[in-house]
Amino acid sequence: MTKIIILSGLIMNLVASILIGYGRIFRSKKTIEKESQTSGNENVYEERHRLIETRVAQIGAVLLAVGFAVQIWGNLTDS
């Protein structure tokens, strides 16, 4: 049972690391082109996309902390 708890923490950390890097890892060429265009010194698409990236990274950071906590708990309860 303890190994399952530790493994679930590791899986959470893996998912969290992908979420944290989501904005850079999965950015398409089309997205980069849209973010590079400006209209009157602003780019609404870029702002919206960065807000989404930030929210996803925040969720990833919380999941990373939870994953480490689960691993620590699994190691401490190891009998």
N, CA and C of each residue as an Amber inpcrd file, in Angstrom:
protein
   237
   0.8190000  -1.2010000   0.0000000   0.0000000   0.0000000   0.0000000
   0.8620000   1.2640000   0.0000000   1.9620000   1.2300000   0.7610000
   2.8320000   2.3980000   0.8450000   3.4440000   2.7200000  -0.5100000
   3.8080000   1.6890000  -1.2580000   4.4030000   1.9100000  -2.5770000
   3.4100000   2.5800000  -3.5180000   2.1430000   2.2470000  -3.3780000
   1.1080000   2.8670000  -4.2150000   0.9820000   4.3450000  -3.8680000
   1.0570000   4.6790000  -2.5840000   0.9740000   6.0820000  -2.1630000
   2.1560000   6.8640000  -2.7300000   3.3540000   6.3120000  -2.5940000
   4.5570000   6.9850000  -3.0930000   4.4900000   7.1210000  -4.6130000
   4.0570000   6.0590000  -5.2900000   3.9370000   6.1090000  -6.7510000
   2.9120000   7.1550000  -7.1840000   1.8140000   7.2900000  -6.4600000
   0.8200000   8.3030000  -6.8210000   1.3960000   9.7060000  -6.6500000
   2.2200000   9.9120000  -5.6230000   2.8970000  11.1970000  -5.4570000
   3.8370000  11.4910000  -6.6100000   4.5690000  10.4790000  -7.0510000
   5.4680000  10.6590000  -8.1920000   4.7030000  10.9830000  -9.4670000
   3.5760000  10.3310000  -9.6670000   2.7480000  10.6080000 -10.8480000
   2.2010000  12.0310000 -10.7900000   1.7770000  12.4700000  -9.5910000
   1.3180000  13.8610000  -9.4430000   2.4380000  14.8330000  -9.8160000
   3.6630000  14.5400000  -9.3880000   4.7940000  15.4120000  -9.7010000
   5.0790000  15.4380000 -11.2000000   4.9400000  14.3070000 -11.8590000
   5.1470000  14.2620000 -13.2990000   4.1120000  15.1150000 -14.0260000
   2.8560000  14.9600000 -13.6640000   1.7820000  15.7570000 -14.2700000
   1.9900000  17.2370000 -13.9680000   2.3760000  17.5390000 -12.7370000
   2.5970000  18.9320000 -12.3350000   3.7130000  19.5770000 -13.1340000
   4.7920000  18.8390000 -13.3580000   5.8990000  19.4210000 -14.1180000
   5.4990000  19.6990000 -15.5640000   4.6570000  18.8690000 -16.1240000
   4.1610000  19.1190000 -17.4790000   3.2600000  20.3550000 -17.4820000
   2.4150000  20.4920000 -16.4740000   1.5380000  21.6650000 -16.3860000
   2.3490000  22.9500000 -16.2220000   3.3920000  22.9010000 -15.4040000
   4.2120000  24.0900000 -15.1910000   4.8840000  24.5230000 -16.4920000
   5.3320000  23.5730000 -17.2840000   5.9900000  23.9080000 -18.5400000
   5.0610000  23.9710000 -19.7370000   3.7660000  23.8280000 -19.5140000
   2.7730000  23.7700000 -20.5870000   2.8950000  24.9210000 -21.5830000
   3.0230000  26.1240000 -21.0790000   3.0390000  27.3060000 -21.9410000
   4.1900000  27.3250000 -22.9220000   5.2850000  26.7170000 -22.5640000
   6.4530000  26.6920000 -23.4520000   6.5500000  25.3970000 -24.2460000
   6.1290000  24.3000000 -23.6480000   6.2710000  23.0010000 -24.3080000
   5.2940000  22.8410000 -25.4700000   4.0400000  23.2040000 -25.2480000
   2.9920000  22.9240000 -26.2260000   2.5760000  24.1440000 -27.0390000
   3.4400000  25.1320000 -27.1440000   3.1160000  26.3340000 -27.9100000
   3.2890000  26.0420000 -29.4020000   2.2410000  26.2660000 -30.1650000
   2.2980000  26.0020000 -31.6070000   2.8410000  27.2150000 -32.3530000
   3.2030000  26.9870000 -33.5940000   3.7010000  28.0810000 -34.4340000
   2.6100000  29.1430000 -34.6280000   1.3690000  28.6890000 -34.7630000
   0.2430000  29.6160000 -34.9360000   0.0830000  30.5120000 -33.7000000
   0.2340000  29.9400000 -32.5250000   0.1370000  30.7110000 -31.2850000
   1.2540000  31.7440000 -31.2040000   2.4530000  31.3540000 -31.5470000
   3.5930000  32.2720000 -31.5300000   3.3620000  33.4280000 -32.4940000
   2.8280000  33.1330000 -33.6720000   2.5390000  34.1890000 -34.6430000
   1.4790000  35.1540000 -34.1160000   0.4280000  34.6220000 -33.4860000
  -0.6220000  35.4940000 -32.9390000  -0.0800000  36.3770000 -31.8240000
   0.8110000  35.8230000 -31.0020000   1.3720000  36.6020000 -29.9020000
   2.3560000  37.6660000 -30.3920000   2.8900000  37.4860000 -31.5710000
   3.8720000  38.4310000 -32.1010000   3.2290000  39.6300000 -32.7780000
   1.9670000  39.5260000 -33.1270000   1.2820000  40.6200000 -33.8130000
   0.7830000  41.6520000 -32.8060000   0.9150000  42.9190000 -33.1780000
   0.3910000  43.9710000 -32.3130000  -0.5890000  44.8340000 -33.1000000
  -1.4970000  45.4190000 -32.3690000  -2.4670000  46.3200000 -32.9630000
  -2.5860000  47.5220000 -32.0320000  -1.9010000  48.5960000 -32.3890000
  -1.9490000  49.7870000 -31.5560000  -1.2650000  49.5970000 -30.2180000
  -0.0680000  49.0280000 -30.2230000   0.7520000  48.8130000 -29.0290000
   0.1870000  47.7990000 -28.0440000  -0.7740000  47.0020000 -28.4290000
  -1.2580000  45.9560000 -27.5310000  -1.6470000  44.7280000 -28.3220000
  -1.6530000  43.6180000 -27.6360000  -2.0150000  42.3470000 -28.2330000
  -2.9220000  41.6180000 -27.2410000  -4.2020000  41.6530000 -27.4930000
  -5.1840000  41.0620000 -26.5930000  -4.9980000  39.5510000 -26.5100000
  -4.6550000  38.9310000 -27.6260000  -4.4640000  37.4780000 -27.6440000
  -3.3250000  37.0810000 -26.7170000  -2.2230000  37.8150000 -26.7690000
  -1.0750000  37.4860000 -25.9220000  -1.4310000  37.6040000 -24.4420000
  -2.1250000  38.6570000 -24.0850000  -2.5120000  38.8490000 -22.6910000
  -3.3860000  37.7000000 -22.2010000  -4.3760000  37.3320000 -22.9840000
  -5.2830000  36.2420000 -22.6140000  -4.5260000  34.9230000 -22.4940000
  -3.6390000  34.6680000 -23.4660000  -2.8790000  33.4220000 -23.4580000
  -1.9280000  33.3520000 -22.2580000  -1.3050000  34.4530000 -21.9220000
  -0.4020000  34.4690000 -20.7610000  -1.1650000  34.2760000 -19.4560000
  -2.3710000  34.8060000 -19.3710000  -3.1910000  34.5760000 -18.1800000
  -3.5320000  33.0920000 -18.0280000  -3.8500000  32.4540000 -19.1490000
  -4.1340000  31.0110000 -19.1240000  -2.8810000  30.2410000 -18.7160000
  -1.7280000  30.5830000 -19.3140000  -0.4670000  29.9180000 -18.9710000
  -0.1510000  30.0720000 -17.4870000  -0.3830000  31.2680000 -16.9620000
  -0.1130000  31.5170000 -15.5530000  -1.0040000  30.6660000 -14.6660000
  -2.2840000  30.5900000 -14.9800000  -3.2220000  29.7940000 -14.1860000
  -2.8420000  28.3120000 -14.2270000  -2.4860000  27.8070000 -15.4020000
  -2.0890000  26.4030000 -15.5240000  -0.8160000  26.1400000 -14.7220000
   0.1440000  27.0610000 -14.7710000   1.3810000  26.9090000 -14.0050000
   1.1060000  26.9540000 -12.5020000   0.1710000  27.7940000 -12.0690000
  -0.1840000  27.8500000 -10.6500000  -0.8010000  26.5290000 -10.1860000
  -1.6720000  25.9820000 -11.0000000  -2.2660000  24.6800000 -10.6780000
  -1.1710000  23.6180000 -10.6150000  -0.2370000  23.6740000 -11.5560000
   0.8840000  22.7360000 -11.5510000   1.7390000  22.8670000 -10.3090000
   1.9830000  24.0800000  -9.8560000   2.7920000  24.2950000  -8.6520000
   2.1000000  23.7170000  -7.4210000   0.7870000  23.9080000  -7.3230000
   0.0400000  23.3410000  -6.1970000   0.0750000  21.8190000  -6.2600000
  -0.1230000  21.2680000  -7.4490000  -0.0850000  19.8170000  -7.6120000
   1.2970000  19.2630000  -7.2910000   2.3400000  20.0060000  -7.6250000
   3.7040000  19.5820000  -7.3100000   3.9030000  19.5160000  -5.7920000
   3.4330000  20.5260000  -5.0910000   3.5460000  20.5340000  -3.6310000
   2.7550000  19.3770000  -3.0110000   1.5640000  19.1320000  -3.5260000
   0.7480000  18.0230000  -3.0220000   1.4420000  16.6870000  -3.3130000
   2.0080000  16.5650000  -4.4950000   2.7200000  15.3300000  -4.8500000
   3.8820000  15.0570000  -3.9180000   4.6570000  16.0820000  -3.5910000
   5.7620000  15.8970000  -2.6550000   5.2420000  15.5480000  -1.2650000
   4.1520000  16.1980000  -0.8440000   3.5740000  15.8940000   0.4660000
   3.0990000  14.4430000   0.5310000   2.4960000  13.9640000  -0.5520000
   2.0360000  12.5750000  -0.6040000   3.2290000  11.6240000  -0.5280000
   4.2930000  11.9470000  -1.2220000   5.4900000  11.1030000  -1.1530000
   6.0820000  11.0700000   0.2500000   6.1620000  12.2240000   0.8820000
   6.6980000  12.2990000   2.2520000   5.8130000  11.4790000   3.1990000
   4.5020000  11.6550000   3.0650000   3.5690000  10.9150000   3.9020000
   3.7270000   9.4080000   3.6650000   3.8610000   9.0070000   2.4120000
   4.0450000   7.5940000   2.0950000   5.3140000   7.0380000   2.7000000
   6.3790000   7.8180000   2.6890000   7.6350000   7.3540000   3.2820000
   7.5710000   7.3110000   4.8060000   6.8640000   8.2500000   5.4110000
   6.7580000   8.2760000   6.8690000   5.8600000   7.1560000   7.3990000
   4.8790000   6.7500000   6.6260000   3.9620000   5.6870000   7.0690000
   4.4380000   4.3090000   6.6550000   5.6100000   4.2360000   6.0440000
   6.1640000   2.9490000   5.6160000   6.4340000   2.0820000   6.8440000
   5.8370000   0.9180000   6.8450000   6.0140000   0.0660000   8.0210000
   7.0690000  -0.9880000   7.8560000
